[in-house]
Amino acid sequence: MQRRRFKQTTTLQERIAEFSDKVRRQADAAPDGEEKEALLKRLRCADTAADLQRWLVHPE
């Protein structure tokens, strides 16, 4: 069975930034409660992923 391959057209950093922006807008629009907390958790994970990616590319 062949693996499906997908060529990324944007960098990982750009994709993480787009995802963060989208989740941040959703969290701002969401009322206080479980849904907003879940969105904020996803946002923190995305921010951590961006930090890790930056560190891997530029380890200074």
C-alpha distance matrix in Angstrom:
0.0 3.8 6.6 9.4 12.4 16.0 19.0 21.9 25.2 27.5 28.1 27.4 31.2 31.4 28.7 30.4 33.8 32.7 31.3 34.6 36.7 35.0 35.3 38.9 39.9 38.5 40.3 43.6 43.5 42.7 45.6 46.3 44.4 41.1 39.0 40.8 40.4 36.6 36.5 38.7 36.5 33.4 35.7 36.8 33.2 32.5 35.7 34.8 31.4 33.3 35.8 33.2 31.5 34.9 35.8 32.8 33.5 37.3 38.1 41.9
3.8 0.0 3.8 6.4 9.0 12.6 15.5 18.5 21.7 24.1 24.9 24.4 28.3 28.4 25.9 27.9 31.1 30.1 29.0 32.3 34.3 32.8 33.4 36.9 37.9 36.8 38.7 41.8 41.8 41.3 44.4 45.2 43.6 40.5 38.2 39.6 39.4 35.7 35.1 37.3 35.3 32.0 34.0 35.1 31.6 30.5 33.6 32.8 29.3 30.9 33.5 31.0 29.0 32.3 33.4 30.3 30.7 34.5 35.6 39.3
6.6 3.8 0.0 3.7 6.1 9.7 12.7 15.4 18.8 20.9 21.5 20.8 24.6 24.9 22.3 24.1 27.5 26.5 25.4 28.6 30.8 29.4 29.9 33.3 34.5 33.4 35.3 38.3 38.5 38.0 41.2 41.9 40.4 37.3 34.9 36.2 35.9 32.3 31.6 33.7 31.7 28.4 30.3 31.4 27.9 26.7 29.8 29.1 25.6 27.2 29.8 27.4 25.4 28.7 29.9 26.9 27.4 31.2 32.3 36.0
9.4 6.4 3.7 0.0 3.8 6.7 10.1 12.8 15.9 18.3 19.4 19.0 22.8 22.5 19.9 22.1 25.2 23.9 23.0 26.4 28.2 26.7 27.6 31.0 31.9 31.0 33.1 35.9 36.0 35.7 39.0 40.0 38.7 35.8 33.2 34.4 34.5 30.9 29.9 32.0 30.4 26.9 28.6 30.1 26.8 25.2 28.4 28.1 24.5 25.9 28.8 26.8 24.5 27.7 29.3 26.6 26.7 30.5 32.0 35.6
12.4 9.0 6.1 3.8 0.0 3.8 6.6 9.6 12.7 15.2 16.2 16.2 20.0 19.8 17.6 20.0 22.9 21.9 21.5 24.8 26.6 25.5 26.6 29.8 30.8 30.3 32.3 35.0 35.4 35.4 38.9 39.8 38.8 36.1 33.4 34.2 34.2 30.7 29.4 31.3 29.8 26.2 27.4 28.9 25.6 23.7 26.6 26.4 22.7 23.6 26.5 24.5 21.9 24.9 26.7 23.8 23.6 27.5 29.2 32.7
16.0 12.6 9.7 6.7 3.8 0.0 3.8 6.2 9.2 11.7 13.2 13.5 17.2 16.5 14.4 17.2 19.8 18.6 18.5 21.9 23.4 22.4 23.8 26.8 27.7 27.5 29.7 32.1 32.5 32.9 36.4 37.5 36.8 34.3 31.4 31.9 32.2 28.9 27.2 29.0 27.9 24.2 25.1 26.8 23.8 21.5 24.3 24.5 20.8 21.3 24.5 23.0 20.1 22.9 25.1 22.6 22.0 25.8 27.8 31.2
19.0 15.5 12.7 10.1 6.6 3.8 0.0 3.8 6.4 9.2 10.7 12.0 15.4 14.7 13.3 16.4 18.7 17.8 18.3 21.6 22.8 22.4 24.1 26.8 27.6 28.0 30.1 32.3 32.9 33.6 37.3 38.4 38.0 35.7 32.8 32.9 33.2 30.1 28.1 29.6 28.7 25.0 25.3 26.9 24.1 21.5 23.8 24.2 20.5 20.3 23.4 22.1 18.8 21.1 23.5 21.0 19.9 23.6 26.0 29.1
21.9 18.5 15.4 12.8 9.6 6.2 3.8 0.0 3.8 5.6 7.2 8.6 11.8 10.9 9.6 12.8 14.9 14.1 15.0 18.0 19.2 19.1 20.9 23.3 24.3 24.9 27.0 29.0 29.8 30.7 34.3 35.4 35.2 33.1 30.2 30.0 30.3 27.5 25.2 26.5 25.8 22.1 22.0 23.7 21.2 18.3 20.4 21.1 17.5 17.0 20.2 19.3 16.0 18.1 20.8 18.8 17.5 21.1 23.6 26.6
25.2 21.7 18.8 15.9 12.7 9.2 6.4 3.8 0.0 3.8 6.9 9.5 11.8 10.0 9.7 13.3 14.4 13.4 15.1 18.1 18.6 18.7 21.1 23.1 23.7 24.8 27.1 28.6 29.4 30.8 34.5 35.8 36.0 34.3 31.1 30.6 31.3 28.7 26.1 27.2 27.1 23.4 22.8 24.7 22.7 19.4 21.1 22.4 19.0 17.8 21.0 20.7 17.2 18.7 21.8 20.1 18.3 21.5 24.4 27.1
27.5 24.1 20.9 18.3 15.2 11.7 9.2 5.6 3.8 0.0 3.8 6.6 8.2 6.2 6.6 10.1 10.9 10.4 12.5 15.0 15.5 16.2 18.5 20.2 21.1 22.5 24.4 25.9 27.1 28.5 32.1 33.3 33.6 32.1 29.0 28.2 28.7 26.4 23.6 24.4 24.3 20.8 19.8 21.6 19.8 16.4 17.7 19.2 16.0 14.4 17.6 17.7 14.3 15.4 18.7 17.5 15.7 18.6 21.7 24.1
28.1 24.9 21.5 19.4 16.2 13.2 10.7 7.2 6.9 3.8 0.0 3.8 5.3 5.2 6.3 8.7 9.9 10.8 12.4 14.3 15.5 16.8 18.5 19.9 21.5 22.9 24.3 25.9 27.5 28.7 32.2 33.0 33.3 31.6 28.9 27.8 27.9 25.7 23.1 23.4 23.0 19.7 18.6 19.7 17.9 14.6 15.5 16.5 13.3 11.5 14.4 14.3 10.7 11.8 15.0 13.8 11.9 15.0 17.9 20.5
27.4 24.4 20.8 19.0 16.2 13.5 12.0 8.6 9.5 6.6 3.8 0.0 3.8 5.4 5.1 6.1 8.5 9.9 10.5 12.1 14.2 15.4 16.4 18.0 20.1 21.1 22.2 24.1 25.9 26.7 30.1 30.5 30.5 28.7 26.2 25.2 25.0 22.7 20.3 20.5 19.7 16.5 15.7 16.5 14.4 11.3 12.5 13.1 9.7 8.5 11.7 11.2 8.0 10.0 13.0 11.8 11.0 14.1 16.5 19.4
31.2 28.3 24.6 22.8 20.0 17.2 15.4 11.8 11.8 8.2 5.3 3.8 0.0 3.8 5.5 5.2 6.1 8.7 9.9 10.5 12.3 14.3 15.4 16.2 18.4 20.0 20.8 22.3 24.5 25.5 28.8 29.1 29.5 28.1 25.7 24.1 24.0 22.2 19.6 19.2 18.9 16.0 14.3 15.0 13.7 10.3 10.5 11.7 9.0 6.4 9.5 10.2 7.2 7.9 11.5 11.4 10.3 12.6 15.2 17.5
31.4 28.4 24.9 22.5 19.8 16.5 14.7 10.9 10.0 6.2 5.2 5.4 3.8 0.0 3.8 5.5 5.1 6.2 8.6 9.8 10.6 12.3 14.2 15.2 16.6 18.5 19.8 21.0 22.8 24.3 27.8 28.6 29.3 28.0 25.2 23.7 24.2 22.4 19.4 19.5 19.7 16.6 14.8 16.4 15.4 11.6 12.3 14.3 11.8 9.4 12.7 13.8 11.0 11.5 15.2 15.2 13.7 15.9 18.8 20.9
28.7 25.9 22.3 19.9 17.6 14.4 13.3 9.6 9.7 6.6 6.3 5.1 5.5 3.8 0.0 3.8 5.4 5.1 6.1 8.6 9.9 10.6 12.3 14.1 15.6 16.7 18.2 20.0 21.4 22.5 26.0 26.9 27.2 25.6 22.7 21.7 22.1 19.9 17.1 17.8 17.7 14.3 13.2 15.2 13.6 10.0 11.8 13.7 10.9 9.6 13.4 14.0 11.5 13.1 16.4 16.1 15.4 18.0 20.5 22.9
30.4 27.9 24.1 22.1 20.0 17.2 16.4 12.8 13.3 10.1 8.7 6.1 5.2 5.5 3.8 0.0 3.8 5.5 5.1 6.1 8.6 9.9 10.5 12.0 14.2 15.3 16.1 18.1 20.0 20.8 24.1 24.5 24.7 23.2 20.6 19.3 19.3 17.3 14.6 14.7 14.5 11.3 9.9 11.5 10.1 6.4 8.0 10.0 7.6 6.4 10.2 11.2 9.5 11.1 14.2 14.5 14.5 16.7 18.7 21.0
33.8 31.1 27.5 25.2 22.9 19.8 18.7 14.9 14.4 10.9 9.9 8.5 6.1 5.1 5.4 3.8 0.0 3.8 5.4 5.0 6.2 8.6 9.9 10.3 12.3 14.3 15.1 16.3 18.5 19.8 23.1 23.8 24.6 23.6 21.0 19.1 19.5 18.2 15.0 14.7 15.4 12.6 10.2 12.1 11.9 8.1 8.5 11.4 10.0 7.7 11.0 13.1 11.5 11.9 15.4 16.3 15.7 17.3 19.6 21.4
32.7 30.1 26.5 23.9 21.9 18.6 17.8 14.1 13.4 10.4 10.8 9.9 8.7 6.2 5.1 5.5 3.8 0.0 3.8 5.4 5.2 6.2 8.7 9.8 10.8 12.5 14.2 15.5 16.9 18.4 22.0 23.2 24.0 23.0 20.0 18.5 19.6 17.9 14.5 15.2 16.2 13.0 11.2 13.9 13.6 10.0 11.3 14.3 12.7 11.1 14.6 16.4 14.6 15.5 18.9 19.5 18.8 20.8 23.2 25.1
31.3 29.0 25.4 23.0 21.5 18.5 18.3 15.0 15.1 12.5 12.4 10.5 9.9 8.6 6.1 5.1 5.4 3.8 0.0 3.8 5.5 5.1 6.2 8.5 10.0 10.7 12.2 14.2 15.5 16.4 19.9 20.8 21.2 19.8 16.8 15.7 16.5 14.5 11.3 12.3 13.0 9.6 8.4 11.4 10.7 7.5 9.8 12.6 11.0 10.6 14.1 15.5 14.4 15.9 18.9 19.5 19.5 21.6 23.5 25.7
34.6 32.3 28.6 26.4 24.8 21.9 21.6 18.0 18.1 15.0 14.3 12.1 10.5 9.8 8.6 6.1 5.0 5.4 3.8 0.0 3.8 5.5 5.2 5.9 8.6 9.8 10.3 12.0 14.2 15.1 18.3 18.8 19.6 18.6 16.0 14.1 14.6 13.3 10.0 9.9 11.1 8.4 5.9 8.8 9.2 6.1 7.3 10.6 10.2 9.4 12.4 14.5 14.0 15.0 17.8 19.1 19.3 20.8 22.5 24.2
36.7 34.3 30.8 28.2 26.6 23.4 22.8 19.2 18.6 15.5 15.5 14.2 12.3 10.6 9.9 8.6 6.2 5.2 5.5 3.8 0.0 3.8 5.6 5.1 6.2 8.7 9.9 10.5 12.4 14.2 17.6 18.8 20.1 19.7 16.8 14.6 16.0 15.2 11.5 11.7 13.7 11.4 8.7 11.8 12.9 9.9 10.5 14.1 13.8 12.4 15.3 17.7 17.0 17.4 20.5 21.9 21.7 23.0 25.0 26.4
35.0 32.8 29.4 26.7 25.5 22.4 22.4 19.1 18.7 16.2 16.8 15.4 14.3 12.3 10.6 9.9 8.6 6.2 5.1 5.5 3.8 0.0 3.8 5.5 5.3 6.3 8.7 10.1 10.9 12.4 16.1 17.6 18.6 18.0 14.7 13.2 15.1 13.8 10.1 11.5 13.5 10.8 9.3 13.0 13.5 10.9 12.6 15.9 15.3 14.6 17.8 19.8 19.0 20.0 23.1 24.1 24.0 25.7 27.6 29.4
35.3 33.4 29.9 27.6 26.6 23.8 24.1 20.9 21.1 18.5 18.5 16.4 15.4 14.2 12.3 10.5 9.9 8.7 6.2 5.2 5.6 3.8 0.0 3.8 5.4 5.0 6.0 8.5 9.9 10.3 13.8 14.7 15.4 14.5 11.5 9.9 11.4 10.1 6.4 7.8 9.8 7.5 6.3 10.0 10.9 9.2 11.0 14.0 14.0 14.1 16.9 18.8 18.7 20.0 22.6 23.8 24.3 25.8 27.3 29.1
38.9 36.9 33.3 31.0 29.8 26.8 26.8 23.3 23.1 20.2 19.9 18.0 16.2 15.2 14.1 12.0 10.3 9.8 8.5 5.9 5.1 5.5 3.8 0.0 3.8 5.4 5.1 6.1 8.6 9.8 12.9 13.7 15.2 15.2 12.5 9.9 11.5 11.4 7.7 7.6 10.5 9.3 6.7 10.0 12.0 10.4 10.9 14.3 15.1 14.5 16.7 19.3 19.4 20.0 22.6 24.4 24.7 25.8 27.2 28.5
39.9 37.9 34.5 31.9 30.8 27.7 27.6 24.3 23.7 21.1 21.5 20.1 18.4 16.6 15.6 14.2 12.3 10.8 10.0 8.6 6.2 5.3 5.4 3.8 0.0 3.8 5.5 5.1 6.3 8.6 12.1 13.9 15.7 16.2 13.1 10.8 13.4 13.4 9.7 10.5 13.7 12.3 10.3 13.7 15.6 13.7 14.5 18.0 18.4 17.7 20.2 22.7 22.5 23.1 25.9 27.5 27.6 28.7 30.4 31.7
38.5 36.8 33.4 31.0 30.3 27.5 28.0 24.9 24.8 22.5 22.9 21.1 20.0 18.5 16.7 15.3 14.3 12.5 10.7 9.8 8.7 6.3 5.0 5.4 3.8 0.0 3.8 5.5 5.2 6.1 9.8 11.8 13.0 13.1 9.7 8.2 11.1 10.7 7.4 9.3 12.3 11.0 10.2 13.7 15.2 14.0 15.5 18.5 18.9 18.9 21.5 23.6 23.6 24.7 27.3 28.7 29.1 30.5 32.0 33.6
40.3 38.7 35.3 33.1 32.3 29.7 30.1 27.0 27.1 24.4 24.3 22.2 20.8 19.8 18.2 16.1 15.1 14.2 12.2 10.3 9.9 8.7 6.0 5.1 5.5 3.8 0.0 3.8 5.4 5.1 8.1 9.0 10.4 10.8 8.2 5.4 8.1 8.7 5.6 6.5 9.9 9.8 8.7 11.7 13.8 13.4 14.3 17.2 18.3 18.5 20.5 22.7 23.4 24.3 26.5 28.3 29.0 30.1 31.2 32.6
43.6 41.8 38.3 35.9 35.0 32.1 32.3 29.0 28.6 25.9 25.9 24.1 22.3 21.0 20.0 18.1 16.3 15.5 14.2 12.0 10.5 10.1 8.5 6.1 5.1 5.5 3.8 0.0 3.8 5.6 8.0 9.4 12.0 13.4 11.2 8.1 10.9 12.3 9.4 9.4 13.1 13.2 11.4 14.1 16.7 15.9 16.2 19.4 20.7 20.3 22.1 24.8 25.3 25.8 28.2 30.2 30.6 31.4 32.7 33.7
43.5 41.8 38.5 36.0 35.4 32.5 32.9 29.8 29.4 27.1 27.5 25.9 24.5 22.8 21.4 20.0 18.5 16.9 15.5 14.2 12.4 10.9 9.9 8.6 6.3 5.2 5.4 3.8 0.0 3.8 6.6 9.4 11.9 13.4 10.7 8.7 12.2 13.2 10.6 11.8 15.3 15.0 13.9 17.0 19.1 18.3 19.2 22.3 23.3 23.0 25.2 27.7 28.0 28.7 31.2 32.9 33.3 34.4 35.8 37.0
42.7 41.3 38.0 35.7 35.4 32.9 33.6 30.7 30.8 28.5 28.7 26.7 25.5 24.3 22.5 20.8 19.8 18.4 16.4 15.1 14.2 12.4 10.3 9.8 8.6 6.1 5.1 5.6 3.8 0.0 3.8 6.5 8.3 9.7 7.2 5.6 9.4 10.5 8.8 10.3 13.4 13.7 13.5 16.2 18.2 18.1 19.3 22.0 23.1 23.5 25.5 27.6 28.3 29.4 31.6 33.2 34.0 35.2 36.2 37.6
45.6 44.4 41.2 39.0 38.9 36.4 37.3 34.3 34.5 32.1 32.2 30.1 28.8 27.8 26.0 24.1 23.1 22.0 19.9 18.3 17.6 16.1 13.8 12.9 12.1 9.8 8.1 8.0 6.6 3.8 0.0 3.8 6.3 9.0 7.9 6.5 9.7 11.8 11.1 12.0 15.0 16.1 16.0 18.1 20.4 20.9 21.7 24.2 25.7 26.2 27.9 30.1 31.1 32.1 34.0 35.8 36.9 37.8 38.6 39.9
46.3 45.2 41.9 40.0 39.8 37.5 38.4 35.4 35.8 33.3 33.0 30.5 29.1 28.6 26.9 24.5 23.8 23.2 20.8 18.8 18.8 17.6 14.7 13.7 13.9 11.8 9.0 9.4 9.4 6.5 3.8 0.0 3.8 7.2 7.6 5.8 7.7 10.6 10.8 10.8 13.5 15.4 15.4 16.9 19.4 20.4 21.0 23.0 25.0 25.8 27.0 29.1 30.5 31.5 33.1 35.1 36.4 37.1 37.6 38.8
44.4 43.6 40.4 38.7 38.8 36.8 38.0 35.2 36.0 33.6 33.3 30.5 29.5 29.3 27.2 24.7 24.6 24.0 21.2 19.6 20.1 18.6 15.4 15.2 15.7 13.0 10.4 12.0 11.9 8.3 6.3 3.8 0.0 3.8 5.6 5.5 6.3 8.8 10.2 10.8 12.5 14.6 15.5 16.7 18.7 20.2 21.2 22.8 24.6 25.9 27.2 28.8 30.4 31.8 33.1 34.9 36.5 37.5 37.7 39.1
41.1 40.5 37.3 35.8 36.1 34.3 35.7 33.1 34.3 32.1 31.6 28.7 28.1 28.0 25.6 23.2 23.6 23.0 19.8 18.6 19.7 18.0 14.5 15.2 16.2 13.1 10.8 13.4 13.4 9.7 9.0 7.2 3.8 0.0 3.8 5.5 5.1 6.1 8.6 9.8 10.5 12.4 14.2 15.3 16.6 18.4 19.9 21.1 22.6 24.4 25.7 27.0 28.6 30.3 31.5 33.0 34.8 36.0 36.2 37.9
39.0 38.2 34.9 33.2 33.4 31.4 32.8 30.2 31.1 29.0 28.9 26.2 25.7 25.2 22.7 20.6 21.0 20.0 16.8 16.0 16.8 14.7 11.5 12.5 13.1 9.7 8.2 11.2 10.7 7.2 7.9 7.6 5.6 3.8 0.0 3.8 5.4 5.1 6.3 8.7 9.9 10.7 12.4 14.4 15.5 16.6 18.5 20.1 21.2 22.7 24.5 25.9 27.0 28.8 30.4 31.6 33.2 34.6 35.1 37.0
40.8 39.6 36.2 34.4 34.2 31.9 32.9 30.0 30.6 28.2 27.8 25.2 24.1 23.7 21.7 19.3 19.1 18.5 15.7 14.1 14.6 13.2 9.9 9.9 10.8 8.2 5.4 8.1 8.7 5.6 6.5 5.8 5.5 5.5 3.8 0.0 3.8 5.4 5.1 6.1 8.6 9.9 10.4 12.3 14.3 15.2 16.4 18.3 19.8 20.9 22.5 24.3 25.5 26.9 28.5 30.2 31.5 32.7 33.2 34.8
40.4 39.4 35.9 34.5 34.2 32.2 33.2 30.3 31.3 28.7 27.9 25.0 24.0 24.2 22.1 19.3 19.5 19.6 16.5 14.6 16.0 15.1 11.4 11.5 13.4 11.1 8.1 10.9 12.2 9.4 9.7 7.7 6.3 5.1 5.4 3.8 0.0 3.8 5.4 5.0 6.1 8.7 9.7 10.5 12.4 14.2 15.2 16.5 18.4 19.9 21.0 22.6 24.3 25.7 26.9 28.6 30.4 31.4 31.5 33.1
36.6 35.7 32.3 30.9 30.7 28.9 30.1 27.5 28.7 26.4 25.7 22.7 22.2 22.4 19.9 17.3 18.2 17.9 14.5 13.3 15.2 13.8 10.1 11.4 13.4 10.7 8.7 12.3 13.2 10.5 11.8 10.6 8.8 6.1 5.1 5.4 3.8 0.0 3.8 5.4 5.1 6.3 8.6 9.9 10.7 12.4 14.3 15.4 16.6 18.5 20.1 21.1 22.6 24.5 25.8 27.0 28.8 30.2 30.5 32.4
36.5 35.1 31.6 29.9 29.4 27.2 28.1 25.2 26.1 23.6 23.1 20.3 19.6 19.4 17.1 14.6 15.0 14.5 11.3 10.0 11.5 10.1 6.4 7.7 9.7 7.4 5.6 9.4 10.6 8.8 11.1 10.8 10.2 8.6 6.3 5.1 5.4 3.8 0.0 3.8 5.4 5.1 6.2 8.7 9.9 10.5 12.3 14.2 15.2 16.5 18.4 19.9 20.9 22.6 24.3 25.6 27.0 28.4 29.1 30.9
38.7 37.3 33.7 32.0 31.3 29.0 29.6 26.5 27.2 24.4 23.4 20.5 19.2 19.5 17.8 14.7 14.7 15.2 12.3 9.9 11.7 11.5 7.8 7.6 10.5 9.3 6.5 9.4 11.8 10.3 12.0 10.8 10.8 9.8 8.7 6.1 5.0 5.4 3.8 0.0 3.8 5.4 4.9 6.2 8.6 9.7 10.4 12.3 14.1 15.2 16.5 18.3 19.8 21.0 22.5 24.3 25.8 26.7 27.1 28.7
36.5 35.3 31.7 30.4 29.8 27.9 28.7 25.8 27.1 24.3 23.0 19.7 18.9 19.7 17.7 14.5 15.4 16.2 13.0 11.1 13.7 13.5 9.8 10.5 13.7 12.3 9.9 13.1 15.3 13.4 15.0 13.5 12.5 10.5 9.9 8.6 6.1 5.1 5.4 3.8 0.0 3.8 5.3 5.1 6.3 8.7 9.9 10.6 12.4 14.3 15.4 16.6 18.4 20.0 21.1 22.6 24.5 25.7 25.7 27.5
33.4 32.0 28.4 26.9 26.2 24.2 25.0 22.1 23.4 20.8 19.7 16.5 16.0 16.6 14.3 11.3 12.6 13.0 9.6 8.4 11.4 10.8 7.5 9.3 12.3 11.0 9.8 13.2 15.0 13.7 16.1 15.4 14.6 12.4 10.7 9.9 8.7 6.3 5.1 5.4 3.8 0.0 3.8 5.5 5.0 6.2 8.6 9.8 10.4 12.3 14.3 15.2 16.3 18.4 19.9 20.9 22.6 24.2 24.6 26.8
35.7 34.0 30.3 28.6 27.4 25.1 25.3 22.0 22.8 19.8 18.6 15.7 14.3 14.8 13.2 9.9 10.2 11.2 8.4 5.9 8.7 9.3 6.3 6.7 10.3 10.2 8.7 11.4 13.9 13.5 16.0 15.4 15.5 14.2 12.4 10.4 9.7 8.6 6.2 4.9 5.3 3.8 0.0 3.8 5.4 5.0 6.2 8.6 9.7 10.5 12.4 14.2 15.2 16.5 18.3 19.9 21.2 22.4 23.1 24.8
36.8 35.1 31.4 30.1 28.9 26.8 26.9 23.7 24.7 21.6 19.7 16.5 15.0 16.4 15.2 11.5 12.1 13.9 11.4 8.8 11.8 13.0 10.0 10.0 13.7 13.7 11.7 14.1 17.0 16.2 18.1 16.9 16.7 15.3 14.4 12.3 10.5 9.9 8.7 6.2 5.1 5.5 3.8 0.0 3.8 5.4 5.0 6.2 8.6 9.8 10.5 12.3 14.2 15.3 16.4 18.3 20.1 20.9 21.0 22.7
33.2 31.6 27.9 26.8 25.6 23.8 24.1 21.2 22.7 19.8 17.9 14.4 13.7 15.4 13.6 10.1 11.9 13.6 10.7 9.2 12.9 13.5 10.9 12.0 15.6 15.2 13.8 16.7 19.1 18.2 20.4 19.4 18.7 16.6 15.5 14.3 12.4 10.7 9.9 8.6 6.3 5.0 5.4 3.8 0.0 3.8 5.4 5.0 6.1 8.6 9.8 10.5 12.2 14.2 15.2 16.4 18.4 19.8 19.9 22.1
32.5 30.5 26.7 25.2 23.7 21.5 21.5 18.3 19.4 16.4 14.6 11.3 10.3 11.6 10.0 6.4 8.1 10.0 7.5 6.1 9.9 10.9 9.2 10.4 13.7 14.0 13.4 15.9 18.3 18.1 20.9 20.4 20.2 18.4 16.6 15.2 14.2 12.4 10.5 9.7 8.7 6.2 5.0 5.4 3.8 0.0 3.8 5.4 5.0 6.2 8.6 9.8 10.4 12.3 14.1 15.2 16.5 18.1 18.9 21.2
35.7 33.6 29.8 28.4 26.6 24.3 23.8 20.4 21.1 17.7 15.5 12.5 10.5 12.3 11.8 8.0 8.5 11.3 9.8 7.3 10.5 12.6 11.0 10.9 14.5 15.5 14.3 16.2 19.2 19.3 21.7 21.0 21.2 19.9 18.5 16.4 15.2 14.3 12.3 10.4 9.9 8.6 6.2 5.0 5.4 3.8 0.0 3.8 5.4 5.1 6.2 8.7 9.9 10.6 12.3 14.3 15.5 16.3 17.0 18.7
34.8 32.8 29.1 28.1 26.4 24.5 24.2 21.1 22.4 19.2 16.5 13.1 11.7 14.3 13.7 10.0 11.4 14.3 12.6 10.6 14.1 15.9 14.0 14.3 18.0 18.5 17.2 19.4 22.3 22.0 24.2 23.0 22.8 21.1 20.1 18.3 16.5 15.4 14.2 12.3 10.6 9.8 8.6 6.2 5.0 5.4 3.8 0.0 3.8 5.4 5.0 6.2 8.5 9.8 10.5 12.3 14.3 15.2 15.1 17.1
31.4 29.3 25.6 24.5 22.7 20.8 20.5 17.5 19.0 16.0 13.3 9.7 9.0 11.8 10.9 7.6 10.0 12.7 11.0 10.2 13.8 15.3 14.0 15.1 18.4 18.9 18.3 20.7 23.3 23.1 25.7 25.0 24.6 22.6 21.2 19.8 18.4 16.6 15.2 14.1 12.4 10.4 9.7 8.6 6.1 5.0 5.4 3.8 0.0 3.8 5.4 5.1 6.1 8.5 9.8 10.5 12.3 14.1 14.5 17.1
33.3 30.9 27.2 25.9 23.6 21.3 20.3 17.0 17.8 14.4 11.5 8.5 6.4 9.4 9.6 6.4 7.7 11.1 10.6 9.4 12.4 14.6 14.1 14.5 17.7 18.9 18.5 20.3 23.0 23.5 26.2 25.8 25.9 24.4 22.7 20.9 19.9 18.5 16.5 15.2 14.3 12.3 10.5 9.8 8.6 6.2 5.1 5.4 3.8 0.0 3.8 5.5 5.1 6.1 8.5 9.9 10.7 12.0 13.3 15.4
35.8 33.5 29.8 28.8 26.5 24.5 23.4 20.2 21.0 17.6 14.4 11.7 9.5 12.7 13.4 10.2 11.0 14.6 14.1 12.4 15.3 17.8 16.9 16.7 20.2 21.5 20.5 22.1 25.2 25.5 27.9 27.0 27.2 25.7 24.5 22.5 21.0 20.1 18.4 16.5 15.4 14.3 12.4 10.5 9.8 8.6 6.2 5.0 5.4 3.8 0.0 3.8 5.5 5.2 6.1 8.7 10.0 10.4 10.8 12.6
33.2 31.0 27.4 26.8 24.5 23.0 22.1 19.3 20.7 17.7 14.3 11.2 10.2 13.8 14.0 11.2 13.1 16.4 15.5 14.5 17.7 19.8 18.8 19.3 22.7 23.6 22.7 24.8 27.7 27.6 30.1 29.1 28.8 27.0 25.9 24.3 22.6 21.1 19.9 18.3 16.6 15.2 14.2 12.3 10.5 9.8 8.7 6.2 5.1 5.5 3.8 0.0 3.8 5.4 5.0 6.1 8.7 9.8 9.6 12.3
31.5 29.0 25.4 24.5 21.9 20.1 18.8 16.0 17.2 14.3 10.7 8.0 7.2 11.0 11.5 9.5 11.5 14.6 14.4 14.0 17.0 19.0 18.7 19.4 22.5 23.6 23.4 25.3 28.0 28.3 31.1 30.5 30.4 28.6 27.0 25.5 24.3 22.6 20.9 19.8 18.4 16.3 15.2 14.2 12.2 10.4 9.9 8.5 6.1 5.1 5.5 3.8 0.0 3.8 5.4 5.1 6.3 8.5 9.6 12.7
34.9 32.3 28.7 27.7 24.9 22.9 21.1 18.1 18.7 15.4 11.8 10.0 7.9 11.5 13.1 11.1 11.9 15.5 15.9 15.0 17.4 20.0 20.0 20.0 23.1 24.7 24.3 25.8 28.7 29.4 32.1 31.5 31.8 30.3 28.8 26.9 25.7 24.5 22.6 21.0 20.0 18.4 16.5 15.3 14.2 12.3 10.6 9.8 8.5 6.1 5.2 5.4 3.8 0.0 3.8 5.5 5.2 5.9 7.7 9.9
35.8 33.4 29.9 29.3 26.7 25.1 23.5 20.8 21.8 18.7 15.0 13.0 11.5 15.2 16.4 14.2 15.4 18.9 18.9 17.8 20.5 23.1 22.6 22.6 25.9 27.3 26.5 28.2 31.2 31.6 34.0 33.1 33.1 31.5 30.4 28.5 26.9 25.8 24.3 22.5 21.1 19.9 18.3 16.4 15.2 14.1 12.3 10.5 9.8 8.5 6.1 5.0 5.4 3.8 0.0 3.8 5.5 5.1 4.8 7.5
32.8 30.3 26.9 26.6 23.8 22.6 21.0 18.8 20.1 17.5 13.8 11.8 11.4 15.2 16.1 14.5 16.3 19.5 19.5 19.1 21.9 24.1 23.8 24.4 27.5 28.7 28.3 30.2 32.9 33.2 35.8 35.1 34.9 33.0 31.6 30.2 28.6 27.0 25.6 24.3 22.6 20.9 19.9 18.3 16.4 15.2 14.3 12.3 10.5 9.9 8.7 6.1 5.1 5.5 3.8 0.0 3.8 5.6 5.6 9.3
33.5 30.7 27.4 26.7 23.6 22.0 19.9 17.5 18.3 15.7 11.9 11.0 10.3 13.7 15.4 14.5 15.7 18.8 19.5 19.3 21.7 24.0 24.3 24.7 27.6 29.1 29.0 30.6 33.3 34.0 36.9 36.4 36.5 34.8 33.2 31.5 30.4 28.8 27.0 25.8 24.5 22.6 21.2 20.1 18.4 16.5 15.5 14.3 12.3 10.7 10.0 8.7 6.3 5.2 5.5 3.8 0.0 3.8 6.2 9.2
37.3 34.5 31.2 30.5 27.5 25.8 23.6 21.1 21.5 18.6 15.0 14.1 12.6 15.9 18.0 16.7 17.3 20.8 21.6 20.8 23.0 25.7 25.8 25.8 28.7 30.5 30.1 31.4 34.4 35.2 37.8 37.1 37.5 36.0 34.6 32.7 31.4 30.2 28.4 26.7 25.7 24.2 22.4 20.9 19.8 18.1 16.3 15.2 14.1 12.0 10.4 9.8 8.5 5.9 5.1 5.6 3.8 0.0 3.8 5.7
38.1 35.6 32.3 32.0 29.2 27.8 26.0 23.6 24.4 21.7 17.9 16.5 15.2 18.8 20.5 18.7 19.6 23.2 23.5 22.5 25.0 27.6 27.3 27.2 30.4 32.0 31.2 32.7 35.8 36.2 38.6 37.6 37.7 36.2 35.1 33.2 31.5 30.5 29.1 27.1 25.7 24.6 23.1 21.0 19.9 18.9 17.0 15.1 14.5 13.3 10.8 9.6 9.6 7.7 4.8 5.6 6.2 3.8 0.0 3.8
41.9 39.3 36.0 35.6 32.7 31.2 29.1 26.6 27.1 24.1 20.5 19.4 17.5 20.9 22.9 21.0 21.4 25.1 25.7 24.2 26.4 29.4 29.1 28.5 31.7 33.6 32.6 33.7 37.0 37.6 39.9 38.8 39.1 37.9 37.0 34.8 33.1 32.4 30.9 28.7 27.5 26.8 24.8 22.7 22.1 21.2 18.7 17.1 17.1 15.4 12.6 12.3 12.7 9.9 7.5 9.3 9.2 5.7 3.8 0.0
